[in-house]
Amino acid sequence: MTKNSVTVLGLGLMGQALAGALVRAGHATTVWNRSPAKADALVAQGATRAGSVRDAVTASPLVIVCVTGADAVREILDPVAGELGDRVLVNLSSGTSREARETAARHPGRYLDGAIMAAPPAIGTPEAAIVYSGARAAFDEHEQILRDLGTATFLGDDPALSALHETAVLGLMYGILNGFLHSAALLGAAGVPADSFLPFARAGIDTVAGWLPGYARQIDEGTYPALDATLGTHLAAIEHVVHESEDAGVDPALPALVRAAARRAVSAGHGGDSYASVIEQFRDKESA
Ligand SMILES: NC(=O)c1ccc[n+]([C@@H]2O[C@H](COP(=O)([O-])OP(=O)(O)OC[C@H]3O[C@@H](n4cnc5c(N)ncnc54)[C@H](OP(=O)(O)O)[C@@H]3O)[C@@H](O)[C@H]2O)c1
């Protein structure tokens, strides 16, 4: 066991990318996977195959686990919890805040929860953003190795912060993705190919991205002055999306959901405010 040795448990698409980056960076890398054949290519590159989870865990002071989710993490690590001792456990499996807190409670003091905001090909490059939260001392101790996986950011002592940021980004991405798919369906109903919509879609996404700093400031300050368009003006535009969808025979459920939130905000007195005021509808689940 050397200072720069590291163990990777879980060699799916992401685990293989993580272990491969560590091998390339020159770390003594021990790997384990439930289906052992997935370690073959890594062993050919210089990784060491562990015959059991116990052997894998005891091989390194830093243990990284990246499997499907919290249930799999528990299944793998609960039987060897005693072997972890003061080793640092970094969990890069996706999950919720609650799962992160539960896993942290099983490994007190030496646990980092992480979230990978990148696809496997980016791992090992600065383009791979990976956030960590939990034991600050553990992050400091192994920061150099973690930086070999991508751009590492420590978010804070609460182990839930990484999962929370991951789900926040996912929520944003699915909002954009489904907005694009709905618009493509709308255009497709008129025979317009999705490909020709791309320049307009990109411009729309860029425009909204440009609004975000101002909206973020308003959200943090709790006041929503309408600097460009009022919520009332936005609501009229959303109505057009709903009606256009209905006329085209496209499911209007997605814009109707957006309209419902905007209507509630107007009813709550925000018609003359900026669109950012709709956040109060998302905060108050009782009003939905
Ligand atoms: N791929 C991405 O683009 C990406 C991006 C960001 C985050 N992530 C996260 O990274 C994690 C792994 O993703 P992936 O793409 O590597 O998934 P994957 O290719 O489907 O691999 C899943 C891994 O989990 C293991 N596993 C599942 N259940 C298990 C159990 N009960 N006991 C032991 N091992 C178990 C699998 O082992 P077997 O090989 O034996 O089945 C395999 O190693 C997920 O939480 C995912 O959300 C992935």
Ligand as a Chemical Component Dictionary entry (heavy atoms), coordinates in Angstrom:
data_LIG
# 
_chem_comp.id                   LIG 
_chem_comp.type                 NON-POLYMER 
_chem_comp.pdbx_formal_charge   0 
_chem_comp.three_letter_code    LIG 
# 
loop_
_chem_comp_atom.comp_id 
_chem_comp_atom.atom_id 
_chem_comp_atom.alt_atom_id 
_chem_comp_atom.type_symbol 
_chem_comp_atom.charge 
_chem_comp_atom.model_Cartn_x 
_chem_comp_atom.model_Cartn_y 
_chem_comp_atom.model_Cartn_z 
_chem_comp_atom.pdbx_ordinal 
LIG N1  N1  N 0  -21.988 6.928  -17.701 1  
LIG C1  C1  C 0  -22.149 8.226  -17.525 2  
LIG O1  O1  O 0  -22.176 9.027  -18.476 3  
LIG C2  C2  C 0  -22.269 8.801  -16.123 4  
LIG C3  C3  C 0  -22.157 10.191 -15.935 5  
LIG C4  C4  C 0  -22.245 10.708 -14.629 6  
LIG C5  C5  C 0  -22.482 9.853  -13.560 7  
LIG N2  N2  N 1  -22.589 8.509  -13.786 8  
LIG C6  C6  C 0  -22.884 7.644  -12.643 9  
LIG O2  O2  O 0  -21.867 6.678  -12.465 10 
LIG C7  C7  C 0  -22.455 5.490  -11.908 11 
LIG C8  C8  C 0  -22.041 4.285  -12.756 12 
LIG O3  O3  O 0  -22.506 4.526  -14.083 13 
LIG P1  P1  P 0  -22.007 3.640  -15.305 14 
LIG O4  O4  O 0  -22.253 4.444  -16.531 15 
LIG O5  O5  O -1 -20.658 3.088  -15.048 16 
LIG O6  O6  O 0  -23.077 2.440  -15.244 17 
LIG P2  P2  P 0  -22.959 0.985  -15.872 18 
LIG O7  O7  O 0  -22.075 0.977  -17.061 19 
LIG O8  O8  O 0  -24.353 0.497  -16.023 20 
LIG O9  O9  O 0  -22.212 0.124  -14.736 21 
LIG C9  C9  C 0  -22.869 -0.168 -13.530 22 
LIG C10 C10 C 0  -21.854 -0.729 -12.573 23 
LIG O10 O10 O 0  -22.484 -1.002 -11.317 24 
LIG C11 C11 C 0  -22.197 -2.359 -10.952 25 
LIG N3  N3  N 0  -23.267 -2.868 -10.100 26 
LIG C12 C12 C 0  -24.598 -2.656 -10.208 27 
LIG N4  N4  N 0  -25.267 -3.283 -9.222  28 
LIG C13 C13 C 0  -24.329 -3.922 -8.480  29 
LIG C14 C14 C 0  -24.402 -4.727 -7.309  30 
LIG N5  N5  N 0  -25.564 -5.009 -6.715  31 
LIG N6  N6  N 0  -23.231 -5.194 -6.809  32 
LIG C15 C15 C 0  -22.057 -4.934 -7.409  33 
LIG N7  N7  N 0  -21.921 -4.167 -8.506  34 
LIG C16 C16 C 0  -23.058 -3.664 -9.034  35 
LIG C17 C17 C 0  -22.047 -3.070 -12.274 36 
LIG O11 O11 O 0  -21.411 -4.304 -12.097 37 
LIG P3  P3  P 0  -21.515 -5.448 -13.254 38 
LIG O12 O12 O 0  -20.554 -5.022 -14.324 39 
LIG O13 O13 O 0  -21.138 -6.691 -12.567 40 
LIG O14 O14 O 0  -22.948 -5.446 -13.715 41 
LIG C18 C18 C 0  -21.227 -2.052 -13.038 42 
LIG O15 O15 O 0  -19.887 -2.074 -12.627 43 
LIG C19 C19 C 0  -23.973 5.696  -11.894 44 
LIG O16 O16 O 0  -24.400 6.068  -10.610 45 
LIG C20 C20 C 0  -24.160 6.836  -12.886 46 
LIG O17 O17 O 0  -25.314 7.619  -12.632 47 
LIG C21 C21 C 0  -22.475 7.966  -15.031 48 
# 
loop_
_chem_comp_bond.comp_id 
_chem_comp_bond.atom_id_1 
_chem_comp_bond.atom_id_2 
_chem_comp_bond.value_order 
_chem_comp_bond.pdbx_ordinal 
LIG N1  C1  SING 1  
LIG C1  O1  DOUB 2  
LIG C1  C2  SING 3  
LIG C2  C3  SING 4  
LIG C2  C21 DOUB 5  
LIG C3  C4  DOUB 6  
LIG C4  C5  SING 7  
LIG C5  N2  DOUB 8  
LIG N2  C6  SING 9  
LIG N2  C21 SING 10 
LIG C6  O2  SING 11 
LIG C6  C20 SING 12 
LIG O2  C7  SING 13 
LIG C7  C8  SING 14 
LIG C7  C19 SING 15 
LIG C8  O3  SING 16 
LIG O3  P1  SING 17 
LIG P1  O4  DOUB 18 
LIG P1  O5  SING 19 
LIG P1  O6  SING 20 
LIG O6  P2  SING 21 
LIG P2  O7  DOUB 22 
LIG P2  O8  SING 23 
LIG P2  O9  SING 24 
LIG O9  C9  SING 25 
LIG C9  C10 SING 26 
LIG C10 O10 SING 27 
LIG C10 C18 SING 28 
LIG O10 C11 SING 29 
LIG C11 N3  SING 30 
LIG C11 C17 SING 31 
LIG N3  C12 SING 32 
LIG N3  C16 SING 33 
LIG C12 N4  DOUB 34 
LIG N4  C13 SING 35 
LIG C13 C14 SING 36 
LIG C13 C16 DOUB 37 
LIG C14 N5  SING 38 
LIG C14 N6  DOUB 39 
LIG N6  C15 SING 40 
LIG C15 N7  DOUB 41 
LIG N7  C16 SING 42 
LIG C17 O11 SING 43 
LIG C17 C18 SING 44 
LIG O11 P3  SING 45 
LIG P3  O12 DOUB 46 
LIG P3  O13 SING 47 
LIG P3  O14 SING 48 
LIG C18 O15 SING 49 
LIG C19 O16 SING 50 
LIG C19 C20 SING 51 
LIG C20 O17 SING 52 
# 
